[in-house]
Structures are given as structure tokens and as C-alpha cells.
Amino acid sequence: MRADAGPLPAPDADIARHLQHLAVERRLAPRTLALYGEALSRLQQFALAAAVPLRLAEMHHIRRWAAQLHGGGLAPRSIALTLSAWRGLYRWLGGEGLVAANPVEGVRAPRAAQPLPKALSVDDAVALVEHRDDTSSPMLAARDACIAELLYGCGLRVGELVGLDAVASAQAAGWIDAADASAHVLGKGSKRRSVPVGKPALKALAAWLAQRGEVARPGETALFVSRRGTRLTPSQVRSRLKAQALAAGLPTHVHPHMLRHSFASHVLQSSGDLRAVQELLGHANITTTQVYTKLDFGHLSKVYDAAHPRARRK
């Protein structure tokens, strides 16, 4: 959290009492308490440099000091933590009747850059779903192939995948209608949606169902079961997918959500239909889906460089 190499001043009486309150009454963890102590020492350092008593600091002071932290290279997340510590101090001082208003209220940290989701290339995604592990049992190979096909072919969340039942029923969280080539899942917020299921996934599903009965426990409704015959967990799916990706020779760590990102990115590349991708993913707000337009920019840049006359290089 350090924004510079200057020595930290000893905490003044208000800060020392507040830290004691956090340690004794709030029982903050030692690591959290240390971070808050450093943040409050920085506040005191700024106040001393500006010759402003802590109790008389105003919002414009706080904004300027936060800007100085940002200019000093402190990350947005660290600035947010710093402001939280400052805000807590003045809230406590207000409760003690020592300040009339909290100067940190309304002051927000700069927004952190949203990391783009990682997606596989089309070639890598196809290599993964077409890979068959000859070292595992036919049952596991069929199950894992079906899982990969549904994650990439339908853009399912891992929770939606493990929630699928083998047979549709009123109690089922989700199921696959092979005759209708559609998957019906229960997504976030208990919202149901239906997505198309492609021929490769349907073929993989049929191969897995031919094996499932040999391992599933009597009465088990889950579509995907473990060696013990019980419903697979998300962590088990992650572990199997990681092993499958390594066996397929993929150069990166693959997890279920990466296949969902790949599904969205590849559909958007081919169709350009953001609304359709939103519906397929089950996003309540299209702004969530718009991240894939940024993800797709690298693909668009390559197309431009290869196709536009003014982009070609001799």
C-alpha cells in the first residue's frame, strides 16, 4: 500500500484510540489492522504536510490526497482500501462527537481496469473437445468428452452443468431434451433458460448415457456422476477438465468458465449478434455481455491487418 518511501509518523491520539477500538471492540484480524494502521498513518502524513488538523479535514482535502496516492502509483484497489480506513476513522470520530461530518463520504477510488476474460482460440477449443483420453476408462472418457462438449457447445456455467438431471422432471434443476436438441438449465437468480445443443454434443451425450447406467447409483438423478455413482461437484469437473486440457496439449490452464468465455467469443466473432449472445449466456444486463466485444478486438485487428489495403505492409 506504500505510495512513497517516506517514514510513517507515529499515530496521533485520535488514530491511536480508533485503532484500539478496531482491535478490541471490532476484533479486526492482525493483517487487516496493520493495513488500516498504515492507511491512517498516510492520512496523518498528508494532514501534517498540508498543516490541516485531522478533525478539520474537508472533502476537497481527501480528494486531493487520494489523487496524490493515485499519482504515486497506488493501485485502485489499494486506494479503495485506504479510503475505507479513512472513512471508518471519521465515522468513529463522528460517533464520538468530535467531527460534524465525514469528509470521506462521497469520495470514491478510481475504477480498476476490468480484466478481460480469457478465451481459447477456435483451434484450441476444438482440439480440447475432440480429444479422447485413451488412458482412462471408457466410462470416464465418455463422460469427460460430453462435459467438454456441453461447456463449450452451450456456454453453460459449471453449476448449471452439474445441476443437469438425466431425465426431465418437475424437480429437475436442468435437463437436456435430445429430441428437441436443447438444454434447459437453471442459471443465476434461479432464472431458467434454454440453449441449443449441437450435433457433436448430442453424439457425446448419447455415448455417455450408454455408459452412465453402469456407474450411477440406484435412484441417482444426476446426468453426470462420479466413479462412486453420485452427482459430480464443480471442483471435480474443474479437475477433470484441467487434466483433459493438459492431455490434449493445450498451452494454458483451462477451467470451465474459460470454455464459456470461448463459446461467447466465438459465437460473437461469427455472428456479430450481441443480443443473441446475451440470451445464450443468460446475462440479465447486456453490459455484462459487452466485455466480449473487447475480447473480440484482437480478432478484428487481425482481420483488418490481413484484409484492408491500407493496413497491409510490404
C-alpha angles and dihedrals in degrees: 000000000000110000094186141008097250120127116263116240121236109266115264121235096271094049092045092052092046092051089049088052091051092048099044107028103025093034095213117188114263092247092051091046090052091051092049090048091053092047092051091047088055089052090052090048091054091047093051092049091051093042089235119140110234092239091055098049114127134202094265089056092051092048092050093048092048088050090052090053089051092047089050090061101259111154119247092245091054091048089052090053090048092051090047090056091047092047091051092052094053092043088055092045089052090052088053090051092244099119130033097214140013108248092195095060108107094019110118132189119245112272115264116235110260109238113233115243114253117244133182122241115254091253093051093046092051091046090054098049093043094049115108119197108225092184096065129067119279088247094055093041092053093046096047092047090053091048093052092046092052095044093050099029097048104024092235124172113239090245090054091049097052089044092063117113124211092235130033115249141151089260096047117112089205143346142176122247102207093183091056094036092230139121120217113202141173108233137181116322089022089282117155123217138169125221132184119258117214127225096257090054092047090051091049090047092054090050092051094046088054088060101034097079091061094061108024115101118243109276094014107140099188117115092213117046136176128238086274091058097247130119114288117246125224091249091055090051091050091050094049093046092050090052091047092052092050091049089050090054098244113165097223141054107268123205130175095261090054088062089050089052090048091051092052095044095048094047090049092048091054101038108023086212106135094176092055091051089050091055093046092051094043095235113167092206125040091218087073089056094046091077086078091063087062091045089053094054092088090056091048091050091055091049090050094048091050099042113028116088093218093051097054117107126211 
